[in-house]
Amino acid sequence: MDNQCAPFPNSKKNKFMNAKKRPLQSKEFYKHKKFKSNKDFNIVTLFKTELQRILINSNELNTTITDIQPYGSRISGLNISDSDVDFNINYVSKSSAKNVIKSFANKLRQSQVFIKVFPLIGAKIPIIKCTHLNTGVDCDISFNNISAVHNSHLLNHILSMDYRIKPVLMKLKIWAKNIGLINTNGFSSYSFYWLGLFIMQVLGLLPAIRDLQKSVPEILVGQWNCAFSKKPQDDIVKKQETLSENDILNTFYKYYSNFDFNKFVISPYTGYPLLKTDFENVEQLPDELWRYKQFYKENQECQKLLFLGSCPFKMYTQDPFQHNVNITARVTPKVFEKFINACAELKTKNNLS
């Protein structure tokens, strides 16, 4: 990981990312978009083939594409009918990232396979937003963002651990989208999934991510380990088999309406809340967070790279792999209060003590 201080994320709204959508319905979980072609095809494979064909020749910028990999909801298995197709392009280049991304965007425009091509270079994670002409499906392309690929495969594996996980996460996502919690100044779908998964860890339905990383070879992205065991977790003692999906949802509303966000950090890696003050004196952090302790020592002069320096607000949720990343960093106080109030309202409505 680059040890230089990165500029603080730009909080300006992007006009292309705030379009209002009608409320989503549960029946849309598995509803497929009707394409202009009647052929049944794998849209992810189609997009990857198109991107490889269009971008393969980038020699004019001394740029070599090393890999193009899909990630996001269509890989995790948590997509809905209008989900984007997300891709990460790994490349090496002697040119600046800004010039490379502009060059890729120009090639996409010239191809006429993708339309509405908008490079968002100033974003925290620079992307190109575009739309596939023949299908009408939106596509987001990020660069050298391989951790997102590993995160998507982790989510996909977690879904296989318990039959209740996917429906609970999908219901939470649709609820959050419909009341305006998931947006550019609020939660991402990804961060909201981890709020739900953390509840399942607390309930004993899921292991901590640290347990999934035991006894498997490391896969390092920078200095962070993105490996996880893909074997069935036979060692999980499921003491909560009688819990229904609604029971888990009700626990979600109750837990977060009472959670002390001023004092604690949500940590899917450990599977339990961590004290914020321990991130100020890292030697008090659990031994299992040794990677973050090491990262802190190497970057303590650069506050914006540190976990507690990543957000001007009070909601902190630690990325399961990259322990210096707060995946709820963009949640503004307004959206945060809306989230807490919505949870409290459902807690009262459902008579949860």
MOZI-V34403 format. One record per pair of residues at least 24 apart in sequence whose C-alpha atoms are under 8 Angstrom apart, sorted by the first residue. I is the first residue (numbers start at 1). J is the second residue. Records with the same first field share a line. If there is no record, write none. Layout:
# MOZI-V34403
I = J ; J
This chain:
# MOZI-V34403
1 = 221 ; 222 ; 223
3 = 299 ; 305
4 = 302
5 = 302 ; 303 ; 304 ; 305
6 = 304 ; 305
8 = 124 ; 304
9 = 123 ; 124
10 = 122 ; 123 ; 124
11 = 185 ; 330
13 = 184 ; 185
14 = 184
17 = 184
18 = 183 ; 184
22 = 178
23 = 177 ; 178
24 = 174 ; 177 ; 178
25 = 174
26 = 170 ; 171 ; 174
28 = 80 ; 81
29 = 79 ; 80 ; 81 ; 170
30 = 80 ; 81
31 = 80 ; 81
32 = 80 ; 81
33 = 81 ; 82
35 = 134 ; 135 ; 136
36 = 134 ; 135
37 = 134 ; 135
44 = 70 ; 74 ; 85
50 = 113
54 = 107 ; 108 ; 111
55 = 104 ; 107 ; 108
58 = 104
61 = 93 ; 94 ; 95 ; 100
62 = 93 ; 94 ; 95
63 = 91 ; 92 ; 93 ; 94 ; 95 ; 100
64 = 91 ; 92 ; 93
65 = 89 ; 90 ; 91 ; 92
66 = 90 ; 91 ; 92
67 = 91
69 = 149
70 = 149
71 = 148 ; 149 ; 152 ; 153
72 = 148 ; 149 ; 152
73 = 152
75 = 152 ; 153 ; 156
76 = 152 ; 153 ; 154 ; 155 ; 156 ; 157
77 = 156 ; 159
78 = 166 ; 169 ; 170
82 = 137
83 = 138
84 = 137 ; 138 ; 139 ; 140
85 = 137 ; 138 ; 139 ; 140
86 = 139 ; 140 ; 141 ; 142
87 = 139 ; 140 ; 141 ; 142
88 = 141 ; 142 ; 143 ; 144 ; 145 ; 146 ; 148 ; 149
89 = 141 ; 142 ; 143 ; 144 ; 145
90 = 143 ; 144 ; 145 ; 146
91 = 143 ; 144
101 = 128
146 = 221
147 = 221 ; 226
150 = 226 ; 227
151 = 226 ; 321
154 = 228
157 = 230
161 = 206 ; 232 ; 233
162 = 205
164 = 244 ; 245
165 = 197
167 = 245
168 = 196 ; 245 ; 248 ; 249
169 = 193 ; 196 ; 197
172 = 196 ; 249
181 = 335 ; 338 ; 339
184 = 330
185 = 330 ; 331 ; 332 ; 335
186 = 328 ; 330 ; 331 ; 332 ; 335 ; 336
187 = 328 ; 330 ; 331
188 = 328
191 = 317 ; 327 ; 328
194 = 268
195 = 266
196 = 252
197 = 268
198 = 266 ; 267 ; 268 ; 271 ; 272
199 = 248 ; 251 ; 252 ; 255
200 = 248
201 = 268 ; 271 ; 272
202 = 271 ; 272
203 = 240
204 = 236 ; 237 ; 238 ; 239 ; 240
205 = 236 ; 238 ; 239 ; 240
206 = 236
207 = 236 ; 271
208 = 268 ; 269 ; 270 ; 271
209 = 268 ; 269 ; 270 ; 271 ; 320
210 = 269 ; 270 ; 288
223 = 291
224 = 291 ; 321 ; 322 ; 323
225 = 321 ; 322
226 = 321
250 = 346 ; 347 ; 350 ; 352
252 = 343
253 = 343 ; 344 ; 346 ; 347
254 = 343 ; 344 ; 347 ; 352 ; 353
256 = 340 ; 343
257 = 340 ; 341 ; 343 ; 344 ; 347
261 = 314 ; 315 ; 316
262 = 314 ; 315
264 = 316
265 = 315 ; 316 ; 317 ; 318
266 = 316 ; 317 ; 318
267 = 317 ; 318 ; 319 ; 320
268 = 318 ; 319 ; 320
269 = 318 ; 319 ; 320 ; 321
276 = 308
279 = 307 ; 308
280 = 308
291 = 323
292 = 323 ; 324
